[in-house]
């Protein structure tokens, strides 16, 4: 009988260096390790963490809503789950690849927990001996190694009978979540990302006043004279192009600048958290132009033939500028739990028509990708005869550890709000010119409501 994928003689005698070598040939950039527990099998589904934000280091597809069919409860509020596709392939001891087309993460917000599922379905990999509870699917000494290459994940199973199982017990690994540890495979060439971030931000701080600039897709920085260029200028100095991709900006850190009148942190302005487009309501079904005709208002500064849509929309309060109210639908603020998988943030009018909405699934995906660890950098501006200049402070804030539920709770508390800047020019023409800008912002003094740990650090004192 042909041995299962990881029961060959080569597999049993594999070393960690050998596995790393195979993964490096594929091109992986990071390696993460989980020691499997008795409940980590194909029946119970391996436990990956409490929240999706615990797994920001794993690339995933869009988050989708699904109804749970679990018989554990008849309460419909508890039969909730979200599916997150994962582009995964198993790799064996000889470098052969076995795509796992149905691999996914399942988030159960009612518990909360994230489980790994579908990793065997439809795949030619043979893991039945070590994942079937009727065989040895509860055995101790099993490990899961995951290599990450851009948007792909490569998996390797370590069995208790292999030399590698004991080697991992004695290997120094870096904790990266409550479940996963990271194997430092580039330790000699790659600095600790936290330290590297501090060094770069100190370098930018010491540059003093910097003319506004914006990095193009060709990686060439060009002058940017408008007074809203603090973010563009900082991104340019960090080598970040404004591509709109929902991934961390720099060395795994989300970069956010916020305006201040003086250092350190005097009169901090609200900070933009994210800019997702609505995926529901009239905005989505009828298009932006029709949306603006329904809910926009004439430009208040008198600019002709133009409609605007703006104003601070705080949860459960009528915005006088638009006559719309922002509702958080499907979240229980008392229990801090999502009660409806199809929950959403919705802008509604007095007739309860939904002008625009953002599904929890979409916002959750964005929050998971970008806000697991974020750095907030103060920025001053001054206008000169040639344009606008910016100066970045050394007193930064590091937000580490968050959940989507913390975001929703902060929104209900009024700390996070929707603050759009949408406009429609040439309204009366055949082809009106729309400009999209949907943004969620936070009152900076309440930034701590979004993170489990918010650190205040002066990089000039550390580097």
Buried (B, 14 or more C-beta within 10 A) or exposed (E): EEEBBBBBEEBBEBEBEBBBEBBBEBEBEBBBBBBBBEBBBBEBBBBBBBBBBBBBBBBBBEBBBBEBEEEEEEEEBBBBBBBBBBBBBBBBBEEEEBBBEBBBBBBBBBEBBBBBBBBBEEBEBBBBBBBBEEEBBBBEBBBBBBBBBEEBBBBBBBBBBBBBBEBBEEEEBEEBBEBBBBBBBEEEEEEEBBEBBBEBBBEBBEEEEBBBBBBEEEEEBEEBBEBEBBBBBBBBBBEBBEEEEBEBBBBBBBBBBBBBEEBEBEEBBBBBBBBBEBBBBBBBEEEBBEBBBBBBBEBEEEEEEBBBBBBBBBBEEBBEBBEBBBBBBBBBBEEBBBBBBBBBBBBBBEEEBBBBBBBBBBBBBBBBBBBBBBBBBBBBBEEEEEBBBBBBBBBBBBBBBBBBBBBBBBBBBBBBBBBBBBBBBEBEEEEBEBEEBBBBBBBBEBBEBBBEEBEEBBBBEEB
